[in-house]
Amino acid sequence: MRFQLIDAAKEEFPVRRLCKVLGVSQSGYFAWRSRPACRRQRDDLVLLAHVRSAFRLSNETYGSPRMTRELQDQGLHVGRRRTARLMRENGLRARQPRRFKRTTDSLHAFPVAPNLIEQDFAAERPDEKWGSDLSYIWTREGWLYLAVVIDLYARRVVGWAVRDRLHKELALAALRRALVVRRPSAGLIHHSDRGSQYCSPECQAELRKHGILISMSGKGNCQGELL
């Protein structure tokens, strides 16, 4: 461990002084440096390259739990303790993002459906109009995303899903749960914002397969009254 400290600080302080402060010999330090890396050290270097890449792509927001899941999703066999050690030893500390997260990404090339309900969120019977939206919750491990489907007749949640990533699968999972629970007849209106999750071909195909009419809010329309 002392040799590792010297190696990390040698760019700022002379090796001779560092060895004297830490009570080791220079010859011992140089002998340690000349040894070939063991198998675990070589594996650590490979893992560290993946960790640095994922950390950069996350805008430096991934802590060790999220980083471990990311590495495992890439097919790497690594545990949380090892990931935490690599991040700690290399100064990769997750920074806390702003407590605001945009969930609606309307800058996409997918088709946008017309606004069929025109801000009329009242319904006369169950399964006449559904409203869907995405929200987010801050946790100790980062953002947690929530998708909900509400029956506007009784303002009752009929479908929901939670994920740690804001992908179209989140909105699809909530929608499919609502379809299984309520089994609505054709003609139901499904209203959402213009986000890419709801405009995706997969989501729109799922709605059309069940004879559901697709409605999306206009630009600048607030979803707050809906939910």
C-alpha positions in Angstrom: 0.0 0.0 0.0 2.9 2.4 0.8 4.5 1.8 -2.5 1.2 2.5 -4.2 0.9 5.8 -2.4 4.4 6.7 -3.5 3.6 5.8 -7.1 0.5 8.0 -7.0 2.3 11.0 -5.6 5.6 10.8 -7.4 4.6 13.5 -10.0 4.3 16.1 -7.2 7.1 15.0 -4.7 10.5 13.4 -5.1 10.5 9.7 -4.7 13.4 9.9 -2.2 11.4 12.2 0.1 8.3 10.1 -0.2 10.2 6.9 0.7 11.7 8.6 3.7 8.4 9.9 5.0 6.7 6.5 4.6 9.7 4.6 6.0 10.6 2.5 3.0 13.7 2.2 0.8 14.0 3.5 -2.7 15.4 0.2 -3.8 12.3 -1.6 -2.4 10.0 0.9 -4.3 11.8 0.4 -7.6 11.8 -3.4 -7.1 8.1 -3.2 -6.5 7.6 -1.2 -9.7 9.6 -3.7 -11.8 7.5 -6.7 -10.8 5.0 -8.0 -13.4 1.4 -7.3 -12.5 -0.5 -10.2 -11.1 -3.7 -11.6 -12.7 -6.0 -9.6 -10.5 -4.2 -6.4 -11.1 -4.4 -6.9 -14.8 -8.2 -7.6 -14.5 -8.5 -4.5 -12.4 -7.0 -2.4 -15.2 -9.5 -3.8 -17.7 -12.4 -3.2 -15.3 -11.1 0.3 -14.6 -11.2 1.1 -18.3 -14.9 0.1 -18.4 -15.6 2.0 -15.2 -14.0 5.2 -16.5 -16.0 5.0 -19.8 -19.4 4.4 -18.0 -18.6 7.1 -15.5 -17.9 9.6 -18.2 -21.1 8.6 -20.2 -23.2 9.0 -17.0 -21.9 12.6 -16.6 -20.2 11.5 -13.5 -23.4 10.6 -11.7 -23.0 6.8 -11.2 -22.2 5.6 -7.8 -20.9 2.1 -7.1 -24.4 0.4 -7.0 -25.5 1.8 -10.4 -22.0 1.3 -11.8 -22.0 -2.3 -10.8 -25.3 -2.9 -12.6 -24.0 -1.1 -15.7 -20.9 -3.4 -15.8 -22.9 -6.5 -15.2 -25.3 -5.5 -18.1 -22.1 -5.3 -20.2 -21.4 -9.0 -19.4 -18.6 -8.3 -16.8 -18.5 -10.4 -13.7 -17.9 -7.9 -10.9 -19.3 -7.3 -7.5 -20.2 -4.0 -5.8 -17.2 -4.1 -3.4 -14.7 -4.4 -6.2 -16.4 -1.6 -8.2 -16.5 0.6 -5.1 -12.8 0.0 -4.5 -11.8 0.8 -8.1 -13.8 4.0 -8.0 -12.5 5.0 -4.6 -8.8 4.4 -5.5 -9.1 6.3 -8.7 -11.0 9.3 -7.4 -14.3 8.5 -9.3 -16.8 10.0 -6.9 -20.4 10.5 -8.2 -21.5 14.1 -8.1 -25.0 14.9 -7.1 -27.0 16.0 -10.0 -29.4 18.9 -9.9 -32.7 18.0 -8.2 -34.5 18.7 -11.4 -34.9 16.2 -14.2 -36.6 16.7 -17.6 -38.8 13.7 -18.5 -40.3 15.0 -21.7 -38.0 14.8 -24.8 -40.1 16.2 -27.6 -37.0 16.7 -29.9 -37.5 13.5 -31.9 -38.5 12.5 -35.4 -41.5 10.2 -34.4 -45.0 11.2 -35.5 -47.1 13.1 -33.0 -50.8 12.4 -32.5 -53.5 15.1 -32.4 -54.9 16.4 -29.1 -58.2 14.6 -29.0 -59.4 15.7 -25.6 -58.5 19.4 -25.9 -57.8 19.8 -22.2 -61.1 18.2 -21.3 -60.0 15.7 -18.6 -63.5 14.8 -17.5 -64.9 11.4 -18.3 -68.4 10.0 -18.0 -67.5 6.3 -17.5 -64.6 4.1 -16.7 -62.1 3.3 -19.5 -63.3 6.2 -21.6 -60.1 8.3 -21.2 -56.7 7.3 -19.8 -53.9 9.7 -19.0 -50.2 8.7 -18.9 -47.2 10.6 -17.6 -43.7 10.1 -16.4 -42.2 11.4 -13.2 -39.0 10.9 -11.2 -37.9 10.4 -7.6 -34.5 11.2 -6.1 -33.0 8.3 -4.1 -29.6 7.7 -2.5 -28.5 5.8 -5.6 -29.7 8.3 -8.1 -32.8 9.0 -10.1 -35.7 6.5 -10.1 -38.3 7.0 -12.9 -42.0 6.3 -12.5 -44.5 5.8 -15.3 -48.3 5.9 -14.4 -51.5 5.3 -16.3 -54.6 6.9 -14.7 -58.3 6.3 -15.6 -59.6 9.9 -15.7 -63.1 8.9 -14.7 -62.1 8.2 -11.1 -58.5 9.5 -11.2 -57.4 5.9 -10.3 -54.0 4.5 -11.2 -54.6 1.5 -13.4 -51.0 0.8 -14.5 -47.5 1.8 -13.3 -43.9 0.8 -13.7 -40.6 1.9 -12.1 -37.1 1.8 -13.7 -33.7 3.4 -13.1 -33.5 4.5 -16.8 -35.9 6.7 -18.8 -36.5 4.5 -21.8 -39.6 3.7 -23.8 -39.8 0.3 -22.0 -40.8 2.2 -18.9 -43.9 3.7 -20.5 -44.7 0.4 -22.3 -44.5 -1.6 -19.0 -47.0 0.7 -17.3 -49.3 0.6 -20.4 -49.2 -3.2 -20.6 -50.0 -3.5 -16.9 -53.0 -1.3 -17.3 -54.2 -3.3 -20.3 -54.0 -6.6 -18.4 -55.8 -5.2 -15.4 -58.6 -3.3 -17.2 -59.0 -5.0 -20.6 -60.6 -1.9 -22.1 -62.8 -2.1 -25.2 -61.9 -0.4 -28.4 -62.4 3.4 -28.6 -60.6 4.3 -25.3 -58.6 7.5 -25.6 -55.0 7.3 -24.3 -53.7 10.8 -23.7 -50.0 11.7 -23.0 -47.4 14.4 -23.7 -45.3 14.4 -26.9 -42.3 12.6 -25.2 -40.3 10.2 -27.3 -41.4 7.3 -24.9 -45.0 7.7 -26.0 -44.3 8.6 -29.6 -42.1 5.6 -30.1 -43.3 3.1 -32.8 -43.5 0.3 -30.1 -45.8 2.3 -27.8 -48.1 3.5 -30.6 -48.3 0.0 -32.1 -49.3 -1.4 -28.7 -52.1 1.1 -28.5 -53.4 0.6 -32.0 -53.3 -3.2 -31.5 -56.0 -2.8 -28.8 -58.1 -0.3 -30.8 -57.1 2.6 -28.5 -57.2 6.2 -29.9 -54.0 8.1 -29.4 -54.1 11.6 -28.1 -51.2 13.9 -27.3 -51.0 17.3 -25.7 -50.2 20.4 -27.8 -47.1 22.4 -27.4 -47.1 24.3 -24.1 -50.0 22.4 -22.6 -49.5 21.4 -19.0 -50.0 17.9 -17.9 -50.4 18.9 -14.3 -54.2 19.1 -14.4 -54.3 15.6 -15.9 -52.5 13.9 -13.1 
